[in-house]
């Protein structure tokens, strides 16, 4: 990941440097104030002063000396000295050097310093013209004012676009200044201005019948109309058409491109924002515009007509190749009802976390009832609250996915106004939130959306446990998560001691939303009601803490400390827990004074059995008792067996090991019955304590296997 971030960062810097060089090529009548604006904005965005300066200087030299052969006048508009490429190059090299010094010394990442740099550079541009063209003060002042005005406007307009471009290329490697004052309209206008700068330097002459400027203009119009709609689409058509008209010295191309844009907008209104329909209406618009103009169709030669259609066809092919991630809607405001549905889901998740925290405090209050001293300190309360804060922060770090490929697939199910956001849970796994409604009176199953997400992300994704099963014509939101690679089938059987009214053993088995299978077994001291109460209290406390999202290590230590202070070491309970991650098959065992846990792996010559034992004190003896932990990597077909000490006490001759080596692994219920039958069925064995056996068999998820 670190190497990928470095590569993305390098590519982003090089893209900005190339943009700087292109801006230097943008010369008209010997002036290039855009290059200064692009340089200042690029330095503010990416913080690379030298490489961007080199790009700008190379572009200015190539443009002013006529090396690039671009469109510009070699005589000034105001009578005076003849155009001198060397003079323009020297002037802008000095100004670029001054801009570099100002950005390093004056600029800091706040809007005030950026404005100061713009003001100082504008004055420098004016003074530079007066010094260079001292023999004609009228020309010097006129060009100085024009260049300063263009520089000031361009510096403000182009900065958001450069920031968006750099951020998109670099991704997580970007340290771009994030200006919250930028809105979507400013970003679109800025990108359109950058597109105009690039279009200006593209050759406008035919190259073997192909016109690069004409084709790029059509690609920009296609993209702008499809992604931004009428207002910005027409604006892009006007800008691109004007530049092409100037390059080709024919004003008809402006009207030609506006007509194509109008037909595309009609198609967008009729069919919605679809890539295929946008391409079809583009072709239709080109045909209608060509018929209306008629110059090439009726008067051109066969070769001219052929290349004319090539120039029209290439842009739509290039548009079809644009990745869906670059085609998300930018102009349309999302329906407030859709935003409300997404916000309601976030609020629900936050409320659940707060409710979990409240339940923890209620349970702790119940656990410590009757204690002579407070069992929880303010520092511990602070740790609890901070843990919830981190969980809520994860909910708020969702990012919107605007890839048109994904959104189009969901819309093809019959959905409308779809929003997809993604975030990472505490296990570093993806969670997706889909908000939307059906476009008609029909309905869409949540599992259909899950299938689309699975195909797009190439993961096994399922709807969340609390998500709605259907989408209707009213906005609603659903949560989707990665499905686990494994699944567990478990069974528990508990037998109380002969003559005892209740069993002192208690157990808990729960599957959590994050893919954990947690099995807990607690055996209270002695037997009967008191033992059952203590073991039950331990499990209840652990369930509340784990449900609230706290780590098992912290939960066990916290519960042990609280139980010890409550009982003052007079009453204790054993605790045994295994946590199995169904995503990667890792298992961690936690034991405090507990009996043996067995991990069984089937083999051709009998099962391989591993024992996990404990040498620590039970829960409640000491405030800071240690907890034995062991990690095991499980695979499909493995089984985990947990037993209370009532069964371990029967195993005087290591008979349990022989039973498990020959047991058939597969059906957890049958495994429990076979174990109890083999152990209790021994002739000289009697139940001197409560007995509990828990078995879980791990198998591969069917969908995961298929994937």
N, C-alpha and C positions, 0 to 999 in steps of 0.2 A: 504493500500500500504506500509506503514511504517513497519508493522509486516511482510509482505511478504519479504521486503528487509532484515530484520533482520534474518529471517529464511534462505534465500538464502545465506547471508553472513556466517551464522553458518555452513551450509552444505558445502560451499566452503572451509572454514578453516579445517573442519574435513576431507574433501577429500584430501587436501594437507598433513594433518598430517598422514593419512593412507598411502599416497604415500611415505612419509618420512620413515615410518616403513618398507614398502616393500623394499625401497632402502637399509635399514640396513640389511635386510635378504639376500641381493645379495652379498654373500661371495664366493670368489674363492681363494683357497690357503691361507685362513686366512687374506685376505686384503679386505677392503670395502671402497675404496676412493669415490665411487659413493655416499655414504650416506652423506659425507661432501659437495659434490657438490649440491646434492638435497637440503640439509639444507640451504646452503647459498643462492641458487636461490629462495627457498620458502620464506625465510625471506625477500629477496628483493622484492618479488612479493606481499605477503599479510601482511608483517609487524608483524606477530605473532611469537615471538621468543621462548616462553616457550613450547607451545603445540607442535610445530614442533620438538623441541629438545627432548621432551619426546618420541615422535613417533620414531625418529631416534635412541635414546638410546635403546628403547625396541626392535627394529629390530636388532640392532647390537648384543645385548645380546642373543636374540633367535638364530641368525644365527651363531655366533661364538661358542656358547656353544653346538650347534648341536640340540637344542630343536626343530627346525622346520624340521629337517631331510632333509636338502637340499643338493644338490650335491656340495661337495667341498673336497679337499684333506686334510687329517690330518697330512701329512708330507710336509714340505716345498720343493720347487724345488731344493734349494741349501742346501747341507748337513749342519746340525746345530741343534739347539734345536728342540725338539718335539713340534708340534702345541699345543698351550695353549689357550683355549677359554677365560680364565680369563685374560690373558695378553692382548689379542686383545680387549676385552671389556674395560679394564682399559685405554688402549691407546686411543681408540676412544671416550670414555667419556671425557677424558681430552681435546681432540681436539675439540669436540663439545662445551665444555664450553668456550674454547678460541674463537671459531667461533661466539658464542653468544655475547661475549664481543666486538669483532671486529665489528659485525653488528650493535650493539647499539652505539658504540663510533665513529667508523670511517665512517660507511656507511651513505651516504645521497643519495637522488634520482638523481644521475647523474652517467654516465658511468665511469667517472674517479675514483670515490670512490669504485665502484664495482671491478674495476681492482686492486686497491690497496689491497682490502680485499683478492682477489684471490692470489696475489703475496705473501702476508704475510702468508696466510694459507698454501701455497705450501711449503714455508720455514719451517713452523711449522711441517708439515707432515714429511719432511725429517729429521728434528731434533728429532722428536718423535721416529722415527724408530731407529736412532742412540742411543738414550738413552735406549730404551726398549731392543734392541738386542745388547748391548754393548759387549757381549762375542764373537760376530762374526761380525766384522766390514764390511766384504765383503757382507754378507747377509743383514746387516742393510742398507748399502749404496744402494745396488741393489733394495731392496724392497722400500726404501725411494724414489729413483728416479722414479720407476714405479708408486708408489702411487701418487706422486706429479704431474707427467705428466697426469695420468688419471684424477686426481682432476681438474687440470687446464682446460683440454679439456671438461670434463663433465660439469663444471660450466658454460662455455660459451654456450655449445650445449643445455643443458636442460632448461635454463632460459626461452626462448621463449615458449616452450611447457607448462611449468608450468603456465606461465602467461596466455596463451590461455585457459588452462583448468580452472583456477580459475576465469577468466573473464566470461567464458561461464556459469559456475554454478551460480556465484553471480549475473550476469546481472548488473542492475543499482546500486546494493549495492556494487559493486566492486570499490575499490579505488586503483586498480593495477597501477603500473607504466607503462605508455604507451610509449614504445620506438619506435619512428618512423623509426629507422634504421632496425627493423625487417621486412623482406619481407616474402612472402608466402612460399618460398623454405626453409628458415630457420625454419619457424613454422612447416612445414611438417617433416623435418629431426628431429627436436626436439621431436615431438610427436612420431615418429618412435623409437627414442632412449628410450623414456619413456616406450613405449610398450615392447621393448626388455628387459628392467629392470624388468617389471612386469612378462613377460613370463619366465624369468630365475628362478623366485622364485615359479612358479606354479609347483606342483608335476608332475614329468614325468613318474611315475610308474602307472600301471593300478590299478584302484580302482574298484573292481568288474567288470573288463572288460572295464571300461571307462577310457580314458586317458585325463585328463584335459589340459595338456600342448599341446597335439596334436590338440585338439579341439580349444583352444584359438589361436593357430598359424593359423589355417584355417580361423577363424573369422577375424583375423587381415589382412590376405592376401585378403580375400573377400572385406573387407572395403577399404583397401589401393588401390586395383586395381579399384574398382568401383569409388572411389572419386578422386583419384589422377592420374590414368592412368598408362602408361607403365613404366616410369623411377622409380618412387617411389614404384609402385607395385612390380616390379622386385627386388628392394632393400629390401622391406619388406619381400618378399618371400625368399631372400637369408639369411637375418638375422634370420627369424623365422625358416627356414629349418635347418640352422646351429645349432641353440639352441636345436631344437628337435633331431637332429642327435646326438649331444653330450649327451643329456639326455637318449636317447634310445640306445646309443652306436652302431648306425647303420647309416652310411653315405648315404645310399640309399634314406633316407627321404628328403634330400636336393634336389636331382634330381626329386623326386616325386612331391614335392611342386612347383618346378620351371616349371615342365610340366603342372601342373594344372593352374599356373599363365599364361603360354603361351596360353593355350586354352581360358582362360577368356579374354585375350587381343584380341585374334582373334574375339571373339564374340562381344566385345566392338567396334571393328573397323567395323564390319558388321552391327550391329543393333543400335549402339549409346549407350548412357549411360542410360540404362533402368534397373530397379531393377529386373524385372522378367527375362529378357534375361541374366543378370549377374548371377542369380541363376541357370538358365538352363545350361549355359555354364560351370558353376562351377561343376555341377553334371556330365556333359559330360567329363570335364577334369579329375575328380576323377575316372570315369569309365576307361578312356583311360590309366591313370597312373597306376591304379590297374591291368589292363590287361598287360601293359608293364612290370610291376614288377613281378606279378604273384605269389609272395611268399605266400600271405595269401589265394588268390583265389584257387591256385592249391594244396597247401600243408597244409592249415589250417583246423581245425576241424569245424564242424557246428557252435559251440558256438563262436569260434574265428571269423568266417566270419560274424556272426550276429552282434557281438559287433564292428567289423570293420566298418560295414555299419552304425551302430549307431553313431560311432565317426565321420563319414563323414556327416551324415544327421543333427546332432544337430547344427553344425555351420551355415548351410544355414537357419535353422529355427531361430536361434538367429539373423542372418543378416536381415531376413525379419521383425523382431520385432524392428529394430533400427528406431527411429523416423526420419521422413524426414528432420527435422531441422539439423540433424547431417550428412546429406548425400549430401550437396551442393558441387559442383565442386570446387576443390582447385588448380588443376594443370593447367587447360587450360586458356590461356589468352583470354579474350573476344575480339571478332572481333572489330577492331578500328571503323568500321562503326556503330556498336551498341553503343559504347561509345560516338561517335560523335552525334548520335541521342539523347542519354540521356543528353549530355552536351548542345545540341541545345535547348532542352526543358527548362533546367534550365536557359539558357541565355535568352530565350523568356520571361520567367516569371520575371526575373530580369529587362529586358528591359521594360516590362509592368509597373512594379513598378516605374521605373525612369520616364517613360512617364507620369504616374499619377502625380508624383511630379511636373513635368514641367507644366502640365495642371493646377495644383493648383495655381502655381505662376502666370500663365497667367490670370486665372480667378480673382485672387486677384488684379492684376494690373488693370484689367478692372473695378473691383468693386471700386477701390480707385481713379480712374481717376477724376481729378478736385479737389482733396482734397488739402487743404492748407498745411497740414503737413503729414509726413509719417505715415501711419496707421499700419505699421508692423515693429517691432523692430528686431534687430539682434538676440536677445534672442528667439523671436518667430520663426524666420527662423531656428535657431538651433533646436528648438523643432520639427519643421516640418521634418527637415532632419533626426533627431534621430529617429522619428517615422518610417520613411522609412527604416532606417538601421535595426531596429528590425524586420520589415517584411521580408527584404531580408535575415536576419539571419535565420528566420524560413525556408526559401527555402533551405538554405545550410545545414540544420541539418537532411538531409535525411539519412536513414540507409538502407543497402541492405538486402533483404530477400532471403536467400539461401536455404530455406526449399524445399527439393526435391519433396515432395508431391505436393506442390503448383506449382512448375515449371513443374513437369510432367503433371499435369492436363492442364496447358496452352499449353504445347507442343502437347498434344493429340488433340488439336483443329487444328493442322497443323502449329503451330508456331515453330520457330527455334531461337537459340541464344537469349534466353529470359533473361532479367534482370528486377527485380522488386525491387523498393525502396519505402520506406514509410517515411512520415514526418507528423508533427502535424501542423495544421493551428492555427491562432490566437484564434480560439474558442475551442482549445484543441480537435479537431476532426481529424481523420486520413485522409491523402491524399496519394494516391498510384500512382507511375509513372511506367509504363510498356513500355519497349523498346524492340523491336525485329522485326522479319520479318517472312513471311510464308516460309515453307520449300520447296514449289514448286511454280507452277504458279497460285495457287488458292489464295483465300482471306479469311480473318477471320474478322468477324464483331466485333466492339469494344464492343457491348453489350454482345457478347458471352464471352469475357474476363471478363466483369463486372459480369456475372453470376458465373464464376469460382471464382472470388474474393469474391463474396457474400457468396458462399457456404463454402469457406475456412475460412473466418474471421467471418462467422455467423453474417453478417451485411448486410443491404440493400445498395449496392454500385452501383453507376451509373457512366457513362463516364462524364467527365467535359464538360462544355459548349463549350470550344474551342478545344476539342480533335477531332482527325480525327475519322471518322465513320468506317474506314476499315484499315486493315493491309495488305500490299502487300509484294512482294518479295524484296522490298527495305526497309531498316531500317527506322523505324519511332517510335515516342514516343507518348504515350497518358496518360492523367491525369485522375484518377478516384477518386471519393470522396464519402463519406457516403451520401446516400439520406436522405432527411428530413422525419421525422415521420408524419408531417402534410403538407397540401398544402392549399393555399388560393385562393378563387375566389372573384374578386373585380370588382366594377363598380363605375363610377363617373359621375355625371351630374352637369353642371354649367349653371346658368341662370343669365344673366346680368340685371342690374337695368334698368328699363324702361327709355328710352331716352339716355342711355349711349352708346357710340360707342364700348367700350370694357369692359370686366369685370375686376374689380380690384382684384378679387380672382384668385389665381393660385395654382395648385396642382401638386404633383409628386407621382407616385407609381412605385416602382422598387423592383425586387427580386435580391438579391445579391448571389454570388457564395457560400458564407459561410452560406446560409440558412436563411438569414434575409429578411423579407418582410417589407419594409419601406414605410409608407404613410405619406406625408407631405401636409399641407394646410396652405397657407399664404394669409392674407387679408390686402392689402395696405390701408393706411389712405385715407378715402374718396372713390372716384370711378373714373373711367375713366383711361386715359393713364398713368398719373403719379402714381396712385395707382398700376396699373398693372405692371409698370416698377419696382417699389420698391419690390413688392412681388415676382416678377420673379427673380430679382437679389438675393433676399434672398434664394430662392429655388436653383438657379444655384450654388451659393456659397456652400450651404449645400451638394448638390449632388457631387460637386468636392471633398470636404473634406471627405465625407463618402466613396466615390469611392476610394479615396487614402488610406483608412484604418484607419482614425482617429476616436476616440471614439465620440459618439454623444454629450456627455457633453462638451468635449473640442471644438467640431465643433460649437456648438451653442454659447458658450461663445466667441469664436474667431470671429464668424460672427457678433454677437451683438456688440462687441467692434469696429469692423471695420465699421459697418453701422453707429454706433453712431458718430464716428469721422468724417465720410464722410459727414453726414447730420447735424452734430452739434445739434442733438436733435430736429430739426425742422420738420422732416418727420419720421414717424415710420410705422411699419407693425406688425401685429400679426403673431404668428408662432405656429403651432400645428403639432406634429409629434408622430406617434406610430411606434415602432420597435418591430416586432413579430419574435421570434426565432422559426422557423418551425421544429427545432429538438426536443425541449422540451416544446413548447407551451407557453413559458413565453412572456409577453408583457410589454413594458415600455412606458409610455406616457410622452411626454415633451411639456410643454405649457409656452408660454410667451404672456400674454394678450389675449389668444385664447378663443374661445367659448367652449361649452360643448362637451365631447366625451362620447358616450354611449357604454357600453358592455352588450350584450344581451345573455342570456342563456335560451334556450327553456325549458319549463316545462309543466307538464300535466294540471296544473291549470293556465295557462298563463305564459308568459315569465318573467324571472327575469331580471330587468334592473338596471344597476349600472351607476351612473353619475360620470365623472371625470371633475372637474372644475379647473379654474385658478384664482389666485388672484394676479398675478405678472404683471409688466409693459410690454408693447409690446417691440419688438426689435427696437433698435435705439434711445431709450429715454436716457438711462444712459449707461456709459461704462461698468459697472459691475452689470447689472441687474440680479436678481435671475431668476431661471427657475424652475417651478413646475414640479415635477416628481412623477409618481405613477406606481406601479408594479401590474400586474394582471396575474393570471395563467389561461390560456385558455384551453379548451378541444374541441374535435371534435364536431361540431354542433354549437359552439358559433359564434357570429357575433360582429363586431366592426363598429360603425357608427360615422363618423366625420362630423361636419357641420360648416359652417361659421356663423358669427354673423348676417348675413342677415336673416337666418332662425331662429336663437335664438330670435331675436327681435320680430318675429311673435308670439312666444310662451308665450303669456302674461298670460294664464290661465293653464300653465303646461299641455297643450294638447299633447305635444310631448311624454311625459311619457306614456300616455294612448295609443297613437298610437303604440309605440314600444312594449308595453305589449301584444297587440293583434295581432301584425304583424306576418306573416308566415316567418320563417327563413329557408333559403335554397338557393333561387336564388337571387344573389346580385343585378342583374338588376331589378328584380321585387320589391325587397325591396326598392330601391331608388325611383322607380316610385310610389310605395304606400306611401312612406313618403312625397314626394312632392305633390302628389294628396291630401293627407289628410291635409297637412298644408296650401298649397296655395289655396286649394279649399274651405277654410273657407269663409263665405260670406263677412265678414268685414275686410279681410286682403288684403293688397296691397304690391307690391314689392317696398319697400323704400330703399333697398340696394341690392347689388349682393348676390346671393344665390348659394352655392355649397354644395352638399351632396356626401359623399364617404362612401361606405359600403364594408366590406370584410367578407366573410363567411369562417370559418376554418373547414376543413374536414380532415379525416385521409387519408394518402397515401395508395393506394391500395397494393403496394408491401410491405410496412411496415406492413400493416394489415396481409398480407399473411405470412410474416416472423414471 
